[in-house]
């Protein structure tokens, strides 16, 4: 999602459902204890923590 900018585009590219991408992101954020994406409507951008993780 970091490269695609949206859950829908990432899910389509990976041939998985959008809810499965969302769940994986929630699990990663929980594991790191940080928000990794700033969600703005349909657009998503990496937070500072996200840039460190996905840098």
PQR file with spaces between the fields and no chain letter, atoms N, CA, C, O and H, PARSE charges and radii, in Angstrom:
ATOM       1  N    UNK     1       0.815   -1.181    0.000 -0.4000 1.5000
ATOM       2  CA   UNK     1       0.000    0.000    0.000 -0.0000 2.0000
ATOM       3  C    UNK     1       0.860    1.247    0.000  0.5500 1.7000
ATOM       4  O    UNK     1       0.458    2.279   -0.536 -0.5500 1.4000
ATOM       5  N    UNK     2       2.016    1.165    0.583 -0.4000 1.5000
ATOM       6  CA   UNK     2       2.881    2.333    0.636 -0.0000 2.0000
ATOM       7  C    UNK     2       3.185    2.857   -0.764  0.5500 1.7000
ATOM       8  O    UNK     2       3.184    4.068   -0.984 -0.5500 1.4000
ATOM       9  H    UNK     2       2.343    0.327    1.019  0.4000 1.0000
ATOM      10  N    UNK     3       3.440    1.976   -1.695 -0.4000 1.5000
ATOM      11  CA   UNK     3       3.754    2.399   -3.057 -0.0000 2.0000
ATOM      12  C    UNK     3       2.499    2.735   -3.852  0.5500 1.7000
ATOM      13  O    UNK     3       2.519    3.630   -4.697 -0.5500 1.4000
ATOM      14  H    UNK     3       3.442    0.992   -1.517  0.4000 1.0000
ATOM      15  N    UNK     4       1.420    2.030   -3.588 -0.4000 1.5000
ATOM      16  CA   UNK     4       0.200    2.207   -4.372 -0.0000 2.0000
ATOM      17  C    UNK     4      -0.619    3.415   -3.926  0.5500 1.7000
ATOM      18  O    UNK     4      -1.310    4.020   -4.745 -0.5500 1.4000
ATOM      19  H    UNK     4       1.404    1.304   -2.901  0.4000 1.0000
ATOM      20  N    UNK     5      -0.556    3.778   -2.645 -0.4000 1.5000
ATOM      21  CA   UNK     5      -1.294    4.942   -2.157 -0.0000 2.0000
ATOM      22  C    UNK     5      -2.723    4.663   -1.753  0.5500 1.7000
ATOM      23  O    UNK     5      -3.369    5.519   -1.148 -0.5500 1.4000
ATOM      24  H    UNK     5       0.006    3.286   -1.979  0.4000 1.0000
ATOM      25  N    UNK     6      -3.234    3.486   -2.071 -0.4000 1.5000
ATOM      26  CA   UNK     6      -4.603    3.151   -1.666 -0.0000 2.0000
ATOM      27  C    UNK     6      -4.723    1.656   -1.418  0.5500 1.7000
ATOM      28  O    UNK     6      -4.032    0.839   -2.027 -0.5500 1.4000
ATOM      29  H    UNK     6      -2.709    2.790   -2.562  0.4000 1.0000
ATOM      30  N    UNK     7      -5.617    1.334   -0.514 -0.4000 1.5000
ATOM      31  CA   UNK     7      -5.861   -0.074   -0.209 -0.0000 2.0000
ATOM      32  C    UNK     7      -6.392   -0.825   -1.418  0.5500 1.7000
ATOM      33  O    UNK     7      -5.980   -1.952   -1.690 -0.5500 1.4000
ATOM      34  H    UNK     7      -6.178    1.998   -0.019  0.4000 1.0000
ATOM      35  N    UNK     8      -7.301   -0.201   -2.134 -0.4000 1.5000
ATOM      36  CA   UNK     8      -7.919   -0.869   -3.282 -0.0000 2.0000
ATOM      37  C    UNK     8      -6.883   -1.217   -4.349  0.5500 1.7000
ATOM      38  O    UNK     8      -6.881   -2.332   -4.872 -0.5500 1.4000
ATOM      39  H    UNK     8      -7.636    0.715   -1.913  0.4000 1.0000
ATOM      40  N    UNK     9      -6.001   -0.268   -4.673 -0.4000 1.5000
ATOM      41  CA   UNK     9      -4.974   -0.533   -5.693 -0.0000 2.0000
ATOM      42  C    UNK     9      -3.982   -1.594   -5.217  0.5500 1.7000
ATOM      43  O    UNK     9      -3.563   -2.454   -5.993 -0.5500 1.4000
ATOM      44  H    UNK     9      -6.002    0.637   -4.248  0.4000 1.0000
ATOM      45  N    UNK    10      -3.613   -1.527   -3.946 -0.4000 1.5000
ATOM      46  CA   UNK    10      -2.689   -2.536   -3.403 -0.0000 2.0000
ATOM      47  C    UNK    10      -3.326   -3.915   -3.440  0.5500 1.7000
ATOM      48  O    UNK    10      -2.682   -4.886   -3.837 -0.5500 1.4000
ATOM      49  H    UNK    10      -3.953   -0.829   -3.317  0.4000 1.0000
ATOM      50  N    UNK    11      -4.590   -4.010   -3.027 -0.4000 1.5000
ATOM      51  CA   UNK    11      -5.288   -5.293   -3.021 -0.0000 2.0000
ATOM      52  C    UNK    11      -5.399   -5.856   -4.436  0.5500 1.7000
ATOM      53  O    UNK    11      -5.187   -7.049   -4.656 -0.5500 1.4000
ATOM      54  H    UNK    11      -5.113   -3.222   -2.704  0.4000 1.0000
ATOM      55  N    UNK    12      -5.728   -5.002   -5.381 -0.4000 1.5000
ATOM      56  CA   UNK    12      -5.858   -5.445   -6.771 -0.0000 2.0000
ATOM      57  C    UNK    12      -4.517   -5.967   -7.300  0.5500 1.7000
ATOM      58  O    UNK    12      -4.457   -7.013   -7.945 -0.5500 1.4000
ATOM      59  H    UNK    12      -5.900   -4.033   -5.202  0.4000 1.0000
ATOM      60  N    UNK    13      -3.461   -5.231   -7.018 -0.4000 1.5000
ATOM      61  CA   UNK    13      -2.143   -5.626   -7.504 -0.0000 2.0000
ATOM      62  C    UNK    13      -1.684   -6.948   -6.888  0.5500 1.7000
ATOM      63  O    UNK    13      -1.017   -7.745   -7.548 -0.5500 1.4000
ATOM      64  H    UNK    13      -3.510   -4.381   -6.493  0.4000 1.0000
ATOM      65  N    UNK    14      -2.045   -7.181   -5.616 -0.4000 1.5000
ATOM      66  CA   UNK    14      -1.626   -8.393   -4.912 -0.0000 2.0000
ATOM      67  C    UNK    14      -2.622   -9.551   -5.061  0.5500 1.7000
ATOM      68  O    UNK    14      -2.366  -10.661   -4.592 -0.5500 1.4000
ATOM      69  H    UNK    14      -2.587   -6.534   -5.080  0.4000 1.0000
ATOM      70  N    UNK    15      -3.744   -9.287   -5.710 -0.4000 1.5000
ATOM      71  CA   UNK    15      -4.783  -10.297   -5.917 -0.0000 2.0000
ATOM      72  C    UNK    15      -5.327  -10.834   -4.589  0.5500 1.7000
ATOM      73  O    UNK    15      -5.524  -12.037   -4.417 -0.5500 1.4000
ATOM      74  H    UNK    15      -3.952   -8.386   -6.091  0.4000 1.0000
ATOM      75  N    UNK    16      -5.564   -9.901   -3.654 -0.4000 1.5000
ATOM      76  CA   UNK    16      -6.176  -10.237   -2.368 -0.0000 2.0000
ATOM      77  C    UNK    16      -7.295   -9.246   -2.105  0.5500 1.7000
ATOM      78  O    UNK    16      -7.441   -8.255   -2.821 -0.5500 1.4000
ATOM      79  H    UNK    16      -5.405   -8.924   -3.794  0.4000 1.0000
ATOM      80  N    UNK    17      -8.083   -9.517   -1.076 -0.4000 1.5000
ATOM      81  CA   UNK    17      -9.187   -8.611   -0.769 -0.0000 2.0000
ATOM      82  C    UNK    17      -8.697   -7.393    0.007  0.5500 1.7000
ATOM      83  O    UNK    17      -7.689   -7.450    0.712 -0.5500 1.4000
ATOM      84  H    UNK    17      -7.965  -10.322   -0.495  0.4000 1.0000
ATOM      85  N    UNK    18      -9.423   -6.303   -0.135 -0.4000 1.5000
ATOM      86  CA   UNK    18      -9.091   -5.083    0.593 -0.0000 2.0000
ATOM      87  C    UNK    18      -9.150   -5.308    2.107  0.5500 1.7000
ATOM      88  O    UNK    18      -8.268   -4.826    2.817 -0.5500 1.4000
ATOM      89  H    UNK    18     -10.242   -6.257   -0.707  0.4000 1.0000
ATOM      90  N    UNK    19     -10.162   -6.027    2.629 -0.4000 1.5000
ATOM      91  CA   UNK    19     -10.189   -6.269    4.076 -0.0000 2.0000
ATOM      92  C    UNK    19      -8.960   -7.036    4.583  0.5500 1.7000
ATOM      93  O    UNK    19      -8.518   -6.812    5.710 -0.5500 1.4000
ATOM      94  H    UNK    19     -10.879   -6.419    2.052  0.4000 1.0000
ATOM      95  N    UNK    20      -8.410   -7.930    3.770 -0.4000 1.5000
ATOM      96  CA   UNK    20      -7.230   -8.665    4.228 -0.0000 2.0000
ATOM      97  C    UNK    20      -6.020   -7.733    4.324  0.5500 1.7000
ATOM      98  O    UNK    20      -5.193   -7.888    5.222 -0.5500 1.4000
ATOM      99  H    UNK    20      -8.769   -8.112    2.854  0.4000 1.0000
ATOM     100  N    UNK    21      -5.911   -6.775    3.415 -0.4000 1.5000
ATOM     101  CA   UNK    21      -4.832   -5.779    3.496 -0.0000 2.0000
ATOM     102  C    UNK    21      -5.010   -4.939    4.760  0.5500 1.7000
ATOM     103  O    UNK    21      -4.048   -4.693    5.488 -0.5500 1.4000
ATOM     104  H    UNK    21      -6.583   -6.649    2.685  0.4000 1.0000
ATOM     105  N    UNK    22      -6.229   -4.505    5.013 -0.4000 1.5000
ATOM     106  CA   UNK    22      -6.509   -3.687    6.202 -0.0000 2.0000
ATOM     107  C    UNK    22      -6.144   -4.437    7.476  0.5500 1.7000
ATOM     108  O    UNK    22      -5.552   -3.864    8.391 -0.5500 1.4000
ATOM     109  H    UNK    22      -7.010   -4.705    4.422  0.4000 1.0000
ATOM     110  N    UNK    23      -6.491   -5.700    7.534 -0.4000 1.5000
ATOM     111  CA   UNK    23      -6.197   -6.504    8.719 -0.0000 2.0000
ATOM     112  C    UNK    23      -4.683   -6.649    8.913  0.5500 1.7000
ATOM     113  O    UNK    23      -4.192   -6.546   10.038 -0.5500 1.4000
ATOM     114  H    UNK    23      -6.972   -6.165    6.791  0.4000 1.0000
ATOM     115  N    UNK    24      -3.956   -6.883    7.844 -0.4000 1.5000
ATOM     116  CA   UNK    24      -2.501   -7.008    7.945 -0.0000 2.0000
ATOM     117  C    UNK    24      -1.874   -5.706    8.436  0.5500 1.7000
ATOM     118  O    UNK    24      -0.939   -5.726    9.236 -0.5500 1.4000
ATOM     119  H    UNK    24      -4.355   -6.967    6.931  0.4000 1.0000
ATOM     120  N    UNK    25      -2.382   -4.590    7.962 -0.4000 1.5000
ATOM     121  CA   UNK    25      -1.867   -3.293    8.406 -0.0000 2.0000
ATOM     122  C    UNK    25      -2.153   -3.101    9.893  0.5500 1.7000
ATOM     123  O    UNK    25      -1.278   -2.658   10.638 -0.5500 1.4000
ATOM     124  H    UNK    25      -3.142   -4.573    7.312  0.4000 1.0000
ATOM     125  N    UNK    26      -3.370   -3.429   10.332 -0.4000 1.5000
ATOM     126  CA   UNK    26      -3.705   -3.323   11.761 -0.0000 2.0000
ATOM     127  C    UNK    26      -2.772   -4.182   12.602  0.5500 1.7000
ATOM     128  O    UNK    26      -2.320   -3.754   13.664 -0.5500 1.4000
ATOM     129  H    UNK    26      -4.080   -3.789    9.727  0.4000 1.0000
ATOM     130  N    UNK    27      -2.485   -5.385   12.135 -0.4000 1.5000
ATOM     131  CA   UNK    27      -1.595   -6.273   12.876 -0.0000 2.0000
ATOM     132  C    UNK    27      -0.176   -5.712   12.943  0.5500 1.7000
ATOM     133  O    UNK    27       0.467   -5.782   13.991 -0.5500 1.4000
ATOM     134  H    UNK    27      -2.853   -5.733   11.273  0.4000 1.0000
ATOM     135  N    UNK    28       0.316   -5.160   11.843 -0.4000 1.5000
ATOM     136  CA   UNK    28       1.645   -4.544   11.844 -0.0000 2.0000
ATOM     137  C    UNK    28       1.695   -3.347   12.787  0.5500 1.7000
ATOM     138  O    UNK    28       2.646   -3.187   13.551 -0.5500 1.4000
ATOM     139  H    UNK    28      -0.206   -5.103   10.992  0.4000 1.0000
ATOM     140  N    UNK    29       0.661   -2.507   12.726 -0.4000 1.5000
ATOM     141  CA   UNK    29       0.627   -1.340   13.601 -0.0000 2.0000
ATOM     142  C    UNK    29       0.563   -1.756   15.065  0.5500 1.7000
ATOM     143  O    UNK    29       1.175   -1.118   15.922 -0.5500 1.4000
ATOM     144  H    UNK    29      -0.112   -2.637   12.105  0.4000 1.0000
ATOM     145  N    UNK    30      -0.159   -2.800   15.346 -0.4000 1.5000
ATOM     146  CA   UNK    30      -0.224   -3.306   16.710 -0.0000 2.0000
ATOM     147  C    UNK    30       1.130   -3.852   17.154  0.5500 1.7000
ATOM     148  O    UNK    30       1.565   -3.601   18.277 -0.5500 1.4000
ATOM     149  H    UNK    30      -0.656   -3.318   14.650  0.4000 1.0000
ATOM     150  N    UNK    31       1.787   -4.590   16.284 -0.4000 1.5000
ATOM     151  CA   UNK    31       3.089   -5.170   16.616 -0.0000 2.0000
ATOM     152  C    UNK    31       4.138   -4.090   16.864  0.5500 1.7000
ATOM     153  O    UNK    31       4.959   -4.221   17.771 -0.5500 1.4000
ATOM     154  H    UNK    31       1.433   -4.794   15.371  0.4000 1.0000
ATOM     155  N    UNK    32       4.117   -3.026   16.064 -0.4000 1.5000
ATOM     156  CA   UNK    32       5.084   -1.949   16.215 -0.0000 2.0000
ATOM     157  C    UNK    32       4.660   -0.916   17.256  0.5500 1.7000
ATOM     158  O    UNK    32       5.477   -0.120   17.718 -0.5500 1.4000
ATOM     159  H    UNK    32       3.450   -2.920   15.327  0.4000 1.0000
ATOM     160  N    UNK    33       3.383   -0.932   17.621 -0.4000 1.5000
ATOM     161  CA   UNK    33       2.882    0.047   18.583 -0.0000 2.0000
ATOM     162  C    UNK    33       2.842    1.458   18.033  0.5500 1.7000
ATOM     163  O    UNK    33       2.886    2.430   18.787 -0.5500 1.4000
ATOM     164  H    UNK    33       2.719   -1.578   17.246  0.4000 1.0000
ATOM     165  N    UNK    34       2.759    1.567   16.734 -0.4000 1.5000
ATOM     166  CA   UNK    34       2.761    2.868   16.043 -0.0000 2.0000
ATOM     167  C    UNK    34       1.832    2.811   14.845  0.5500 1.7000
ATOM     168  O    UNK    34       1.643    1.754   14.244 -0.5500 1.4000
ATOM     169  H    UNK    34       2.723    0.778   16.121  0.4000 1.0000
ATOM     170  N    UNK    35       1.260    3.942   14.505 -0.4000 1.5000
ATOM     171  CA   UNK    35       0.534    4.046   13.246 -0.0000 2.0000
ATOM     172  C    UNK    35       1.550    4.111   12.124  0.5500 1.7000
ATOM     173  O    UNK    35       2.500    4.892   12.192 -0.5500 1.4000
ATOM     174  H    UNK    35       1.414    4.801   14.993  0.4000 1.0000
ATOM     175  N    UNK    36       1.366    3.310   11.104 -0.4000 1.5000
ATOM     176  CA   UNK    36       2.305    3.274    9.982 -0.0000 2.0000
ATOM     177  C    UNK    36       1.807    4.076    8.787  0.5500 1.7000
ATOM     178  O    UNK    36       2.589    4.482    7.928 -0.5500 1.4000
ATOM     179  H    UNK    36       0.595    2.676   11.049  0.4000 1.0000
ATOM     180  N    UNK    37       0.499    4.298    8.743 -0.4000 1.5000
ATOM     181  CA   UNK    37      -0.095    5.048    7.638 -0.0000 2.0000
ATOM     182  C    UNK    37      -0.989    6.151    8.169  0.5500 1.7000
ATOM     183  O    UNK    37      -1.694    5.973    9.163 -0.5500 1.4000
ATOM     184  H    UNK    37      -0.136    3.968    9.441  0.4000 1.0000
ATOM     185  N    UNK    38      -0.953    7.289    7.499 -0.4000 1.5000
ATOM     186  CA   UNK    38      -1.891    8.370    7.763 -0.0000 2.0000
ATOM     187  C    UNK    38      -2.996    8.217    6.732  0.5500 1.7000
ATOM     188  O    UNK    38      -2.758    8.325    5.529 -0.5500 1.4000
ATOM     189  H    UNK    38      -0.380    7.433    6.692  0.4000 1.0000
ATOM     190  N    UNK    39      -4.193    7.969    7.210 -0.4000 1.5000
ATOM     191  CA   UNK    39      -5.313    7.750    6.302 -0.0000 2.0000
ATOM     192  C    UNK    39      -6.070    9.056    6.092  0.5500 1.7000
ATOM     193  O    UNK    39      -6.501    9.702    7.047 -0.5500 1.4000
ATOM     194  H    UNK    39      -4.386    7.881    8.187  0.4000 1.0000
ATOM     195  N    UNK    40      -6.222    9.427    4.838 -0.4000 1.5000
ATOM     196  CA   UNK    40      -6.918   10.655    4.480 -0.0000 2.0000
ATOM     197  C    UNK    40      -7.915   10.312    3.386  0.5500 1.7000
ATOM     198  O    UNK    40      -7.613   10.388    2.195 -0.5500 1.4000
ATOM     199  H    UNK    40      -5.871    8.902    4.063  0.4000 1.0000
ATOM     200  N    UNK    41      -9.106    9.934    3.818 -0.4000 1.5000
ATOM     201  CA   UNK    41     -10.094    9.490    2.847 -0.0000 2.0000
ATOM     202  C    UNK    41      -9.620    8.224    2.175  0.5500 1.7000
ATOM     203  O    UNK    41      -9.379    7.214    2.837 -0.5500 1.4000
ATOM     204  H    UNK    41      -9.352    9.873    4.785  0.4000 1.0000
ATOM     205  N    UNK    42      -9.488    8.273    0.872 -0.4000 1.5000
ATOM     206  CA   UNK    42      -9.025    7.096    0.126 -0.0000 2.0000
ATOM     207  C    UNK    42      -7.516    7.079   -0.078  0.5500 1.7000
ATOM     208  O    UNK    42      -6.953    6.090   -0.549 -0.5500 1.4000
ATOM     209  H    UNK    42      -9.684    9.093    0.334  0.4000 1.0000
ATOM     210  N    UNK    43      -6.874    8.173    0.277 -0.4000 1.5000
ATOM     211  CA   UNK    43      -5.422    8.248    0.117 -0.0000 2.0000
ATOM     212  C    UNK    43      -4.746    7.883    1.432  0.5500 1.7000
ATOM     213  O    UNK    43      -5.230    8.238    2.507 -0.5500 1.4000
ATOM     214  H    UNK    43      -7.331    8.976    0.659  0.4000 1.0000
ATOM     215  N    UNK    44      -3.646    7.186    1.342 -0.4000 1.5000
ATOM     216  CA   UNK    44      -2.883    6.770    2.508 -0.0000 2.0000
ATOM     217  C    UNK    44      -1.425    7.133    2.287  0.5500 1.7000
ATOM     218  O    UNK    44      -0.859    6.890    1.221 -0.5500 1.4000
ATOM     219  H    UNK    44      -3.253    6.897    0.469  0.4000 1.0000
ATOM     220  N    UNK    45      -0.825    7.723    3.325 -0.4000 1.5000
ATOM     221  CA   UNK    45       0.586    8.090    3.255 -0.0000 2.0000
ATOM     222  C    UNK    45       1.291    7.505    4.459  0.5500 1.7000
ATOM     223  O    UNK    45       0.693    7.342    5.523 -0.5500 1.4000
ATOM     224  H    UNK    45      -1.285    7.920    4.191  0.4000 1.0000
ATOM     225  N    UNK    46       2.555    7.192    4.290 -0.4000 1.5000
ATOM     226  CA   UNK    46       3.339    6.675    5.391 -0.0000 2.0000
ATOM     227  C    UNK    46       3.553    7.742    6.445  0.5500 1.7000
ATOM     228  O    UNK    46       3.797    8.905    6.123 -0.5500 1.4000
ATOM     229  H    UNK    46       3.041    7.325    3.426  0.4000 1.0000
ATOM     230  N    UNK    47       3.462    7.346    7.702 -0.4000 1.5000
ATOM     231  CA   UNK    47       3.852    8.215    8.798 -0.0000 2.0000
ATOM     232  C    UNK    47       5.371    8.159    8.928  0.5500 1.7000
ATOM     233  O    UNK    47       6.029    7.432    8.183 -0.5500 1.4000
ATOM     234  H    UNK    47       3.264    6.401    7.963  0.4000 1.0000
ATOM     235  N    UNK    48       5.925    8.910    9.855 -0.4000 1.5000
ATOM     236  CA   UNK    48       7.370    8.847   10.091 -0.0000 2.0000
ATOM     237  C    UNK    48       7.764    7.417   10.476  0.5500 1.7000
ATOM     238  O    UNK    48       8.776    6.909    9.993 -0.5500 1.4000
ATOM     239  H    UNK    48       5.390    9.500   10.459  0.4000 1.0000
ATOM     240  N    UNK    49       6.986    6.771   11.331 -0.4000 1.5000
ATOM     241  CA   UNK    49       7.265    5.384   11.722 -0.0000 2.0000
ATOM     242  C    UNK    49       7.147    4.470   10.514  0.5500 1.7000
ATOM     243  O    UNK    49       7.955    3.555   10.359 -0.5500 1.4000
ATOM     244  H    UNK    49       6.165    7.184   11.723  0.4000 1.0000
ATOM     245  N    UNK    50       6.173    4.695    9.668 -0.4000 1.5000
ATOM     246  CA   UNK    50       6.000    3.890    8.463 -0.0000 2.0000
ATOM     247  C    UNK    50       7.182    4.007    7.523  0.5500 1.7000
ATOM     248  O    UNK    50       7.588    3.026    6.900 -0.5500 1.4000
ATOM     249  H    UNK    50       5.517    5.439    9.794  0.4000 1.0000
ATOM     250  N    UNK    51       7.743    5.224    7.418 -0.4000 1.5000
ATOM     251  CA   UNK    51       8.914    5.417    6.558 -0.0000 2.0000
ATOM     252  C    UNK    51      10.118    4.646    7.102  0.5500 1.7000
ATOM     253  O    UNK    51      10.931    4.136    6.331 -0.5500 1.4000
ATOM     254  H    UNK    51       7.413    6.021    7.924  0.4000 1.0000
ATOM     255  N    UNK    52      10.230    4.561    8.429 -0.4000 1.5000
ATOM     256  CA   UNK    52      11.329    3.797    9.020 -0.0000 2.0000
ATOM     257  C    UNK    52      11.145    2.307    8.716  0.5500 1.7000
ATOM     258  O    UNK    52      12.095    1.626    8.331 -0.5500 1.4000
ATOM     259  H    UNK    52       9.570    4.975    9.056  0.4000 1.0000
ATOM     260  N    UNK    53       9.922    1.808    8.891 -0.4000 1.5000
ATOM     261  CA   UNK    53       9.645    0.395    8.678 -0.0000 2.0000
ATOM     262  C    UNK    53       9.765    0.014    7.211  0.5500 1.7000
ATOM     263  O    UNK    53      10.392   -0.992    6.879 -0.5500 1.4000
ATOM     264  H    UNK    53       9.150    2.362    9.204  0.4000 1.0000
ATOM     265  N    UNK    54       9.170    0.807    6.335 -0.4000 1.5000
ATOM     266  CA   UNK    54       9.116    0.465    4.920 -0.0000 2.0000
ATOM     267  C    UNK    54      10.170    1.172    4.085  0.5500 1.7000
ATOM     268  O    UNK    54      10.319    0.907    2.892 -0.5500 1.4000
ATOM     269  H    UNK    54       8.660    1.624    6.605  0.4000 1.0000
ATOM     270  N    UNK    55      10.917    2.096    4.744 -0.4000 1.5000
ATOM     271  CA   UNK    55      11.932    2.950    4.130 -0.0000 2.0000
ATOM     272  C    UNK    55      12.492    2.452    2.908  0.5500 1.7000
ATOM     273  O    UNK    55      13.355    3.100    2.315 -0.5500 1.4000
ATOM     274  H    UNK    55      10.797    2.311    5.713  0.4000 1.0000
